[in-house]
Amino acid sequence: MDAPYQRLAAALRRRIGSGEWPPGSRFPSIAALAAEYGVDRGVVQRAVGILRREGLLDGRPGARLTVAYPAAVRTLTDPDAPWPHGVGDVERGTAQASDELRDRLGLARRVTVRWERAELLDPDGRPALLLTRWWRGAEPRPHVAARCELRPHAMTAGEAAALGLAAGTAALLVERTRLDAAGRPVETADLVLPADRWRVSL
């Protein structure tokens, strides 16, 4: 027999599917649903977590959720091409290069690198993917080529929050490293793409 939160998730899923809460509309609060169904808030939170992982709800933890529009599936064919749509929140900083970053950037020792994380938006202005890049120096040096690797990825809490999804949401991760004319890395980046919205063809 299903647990209470699973039964509640199924009931809420049916109501979304019936159009009671159309795409883009505000979803009821945790407190309102707990009162309506006569259950503990924790039950509602777990049920809502299921719906967020399924992509039925948009929004960040602690903020009011909305019913998601059906995800348009796009295909990424050139991870090195300029992004054709808008850019949302951008964070920047510096950090000590981890061993992995040292390998990716071809660094001989631990040094400070700059990083930038940006939400890349779809044509409707909603977050489409997350780009985090690292480089050494004030600005990345010019590049003439890029190498890319693709692998499955479970979103971290930070990545998921930036995209309005639940931690652990299935994603595709493209590891992109830009190279100068001599084949030396000048920048490396992770592109995190929700797996239900993207296909990648490298």
C-alpha positions as CSV (number, residue, x, y, z in Angstrom):
1,M,0.0,0.0,0.0
2,D,1.3,3.5,-0.9
3,A,2.5,5.8,1.9
4,P,0.3,8.9,2.6
5,Y,2.7,11.3,0.8
6,Q,2.5,9.0,-2.3
7,R,-1.3,9.0,-2.3
8,L,-1.3,12.8,-1.9
9,A,1.2,13.2,-4.7
10,A,-1.1,11.1,-6.9
11,A,-4.1,13.2,-6.0
12,L,-2.3,16.5,-6.7
13,R,-1.0,15.0,-10.0
14,R,-4.5,14.2,-11.1
15,R,-5.7,17.8,-10.2
16,I,-2.8,19.3,-12.2
17,G,-3.6,16.9,-15.1
18,S,-7.3,17.8,-15.1
19,G,-6.4,21.5,-15.6
20,E,-7.7,22.6,-12.2
21,W,-4.3,24.4,-11.8
22,P,-3.2,25.4,-15.3
23,P,0.4,25.9,-16.3
24,G,1.8,29.2,-14.9
25,S,-0.8,29.4,-12.1
26,R,0.2,29.6,-8.5
27,F,0.2,26.3,-6.7
28,P,-1.4,26.2,-3.2
29,S,0.9,26.6,-0.2
30,I,2.0,23.7,2.0
31,A,-0.1,25.0,4.8
32,A,-3.2,25.3,2.6
33,L,-2.8,21.7,1.3
34,A,-2.1,20.3,4.7
35,A,-5.4,21.9,6.0
36,E,-7.4,20.8,2.9
37,Y,-6.3,17.2,3.1
38,G,-6.0,17.0,6.9
39,V,-2.4,15.8,6.9
40,D,0.9,16.8,8.4
41,R,2.9,19.5,6.6
42,G,5.7,17.0,6.3
43,V,3.4,14.7,4.2
44,V,2.6,17.6,1.9
45,Q,6.3,18.6,1.6
46,R,7.2,15.1,0.5
47,A,4.4,14.9,-2.0
48,V,5.3,18.3,-3.4
49,G,8.9,17.1,-3.7
50,I,7.8,14.3,-5.9
51,L,5.9,16.7,-8.2
52,R,8.9,19.0,-8.4
53,R,11.2,16.1,-9.4
54,E,8.7,15.1,-12.0
55,G,8.8,18.6,-13.5
56,L,5.2,19.4,-12.7
57,L,6.0,22.3,-10.5
58,D,8.4,25.2,-10.9
59,G,10.0,27.3,-8.2
60,R,12.7,27.5,-5.6
61,P,12.5,26.0,-2.1
62,G,10.8,28.4,0.3
63,A,9.2,30.3,-2.5
64,R,5.7,30.0,-3.9
65,L,5.5,27.3,-6.5
66,T,3.8,27.5,-9.9
67,V,2.5,24.8,-12.1
68,A,5.1,24.1,-14.8
69,Y,4.5,24.5,-18.5
70,P,5.1,21.3,-20.4
71,A,8.8,21.1,-21.0
72,A,10.0,21.8,-24.5
73,V,12.7,19.3,-25.5
74,R,15.6,21.0,-27.2
75,T,18.8,19.6,-28.7
76,L,22.2,21.1,-27.8
77,T,24.5,20.5,-30.8
78,D,27.3,23.0,-30.1
79,P,28.1,23.6,-26.4
80,D,30.7,26.2,-27.5
81,A,28.3,28.4,-29.4
82,P,27.1,31.7,-27.9
83,W,23.8,31.4,-26.0
84,P,21.1,32.9,-28.2
85,H,18.6,33.8,-25.4
86,G,18.8,35.7,-22.2
87,V,20.9,35.3,-19.1
88,G,19.4,35.2,-15.6
89,D,21.2,35.4,-12.3
90,V,25.0,35.5,-12.4
91,E,27.4,34.8,-9.6
92,R,31.2,35.4,-9.7
93,G,34.1,34.7,-7.4
94,T,37.5,33.1,-6.9
95,A,38.5,29.8,-5.4
96,Q,41.5,27.5,-5.0
97,A,41.6,25.1,-7.9
98,S,40.7,21.6,-6.9
99,D,42.7,18.6,-8.2
100,E,40.0,18.1,-10.9
101,L,40.2,21.7,-12.0
102,R,43.9,21.6,-12.1
103,D,43.7,18.6,-14.4
104,R,41.1,20.2,-16.6
105,L,43.0,23.5,-16.9
106,G,46.5,21.9,-17.2
107,L,47.8,23.6,-14.0
108,A,51.0,22.4,-12.4
109,R,50.1,23.5,-8.9
110,R,47.3,24.8,-6.8
111,V,46.4,28.3,-7.8
112,T,43.5,30.7,-7.5
113,V,41.0,30.5,-10.3
114,R,38.1,32.7,-11.2
115,W,34.6,31.3,-11.6
116,E,31.3,32.4,-12.9
117,R,27.9,30.7,-12.6
118,A,25.0,31.8,-14.9
119,E,21.4,30.8,-15.5
120,L,20.9,30.6,-19.2
121,L,17.3,31.3,-20.0
122,D,14.9,29.9,-22.7
123,P,13.0,32.1,-25.0
124,D,10.2,32.4,-22.4
125,G,12.6,33.8,-19.8
126,R,12.7,30.6,-17.7
127,P,16.0,28.9,-16.6
128,A,17.0,26.4,-19.3
129,L,20.4,25.3,-18.1
130,L,23.2,26.2,-15.7
131,L,26.7,27.2,-16.9
132,T,29.6,27.3,-14.4
133,R,33.0,28.1,-15.8
134,W,36.5,28.5,-14.4
135,W,39.7,30.1,-15.7
136,R,43.0,31.5,-14.6
137,G,43.7,35.2,-14.9
138,A,41.5,38.3,-15.1
139,E,39.7,37.1,-18.2
140,P,39.8,33.8,-20.2
141,R,42.4,33.9,-23.0
142,P,41.1,33.6,-26.6
143,H,40.3,30.1,-27.7
144,V,40.2,28.5,-31.2
145,A,38.7,25.1,-30.3
146,A,36.8,23.3,-27.6
147,R,36.5,19.6,-26.4
148,C,33.4,18.4,-24.8
149,E,32.4,15.3,-22.8
150,L,28.9,14.2,-21.9
151,R,27.8,12.2,-18.9
152,P,24.6,11.7,-16.8
153,H,24.4,13.8,-13.6
154,A,22.2,14.1,-10.6
155,M,21.7,17.8,-9.7
156,T,23.2,19.1,-6.5
157,A,21.1,21.1,-4.2
158,G,22.7,24.4,-5.4
159,E,22.3,23.5,-9.1
160,A,18.7,22.4,-8.6
161,A,17.8,25.5,-6.6
162,A,19.2,27.8,-9.4
163,L,16.9,26.1,-11.9
164,G,13.9,25.8,-9.7
165,L,14.0,22.0,-9.5
166,A,14.5,19.4,-6.8
167,A,17.9,18.2,-5.7
168,G,18.8,14.9,-7.4
169,T,16.8,15.8,-10.5
170,A,18.2,13.8,-13.5
171,A,20.4,15.9,-15.7
172,L,23.0,15.8,-18.4
173,L,26.4,17.3,-17.7
174,V,28.5,18.6,-20.6
175,E,32.1,19.2,-19.6
176,R,33.5,21.8,-22.0
177,T,37.2,22.9,-22.1
178,R,38.3,25.7,-24.4
179,L,41.7,25.5,-26.0
180,D,44.1,28.0,-27.5
181,A,46.0,27.7,-30.8
182,A,48.6,25.5,-29.1
183,G,46.0,23.2,-27.6
184,R,46.4,24.5,-24.1
185,P,43.3,24.8,-21.9
186,V,42.2,28.4,-21.3
187,E,38.8,27.8,-19.7
188,T,36.8,24.9,-18.5
189,A,33.1,24.7,-17.8
190,D,30.2,22.5,-16.7
191,L,26.8,22.9,-18.5
192,V,24.0,21.3,-16.4
193,L,20.9,20.5,-18.5
194,P,17.7,19.0,-17.1
195,A,17.4,15.6,-18.7
196,D,13.7,15.9,-19.4
197,R,14.2,19.1,-21.4
198,W,17.4,18.4,-23.3
199,R,19.0,16.1,-25.8
200,V,22.7,16.5,-26.5
201,S,24.3,15.7,-29.9
202,L,28.1,16.2,-29.8
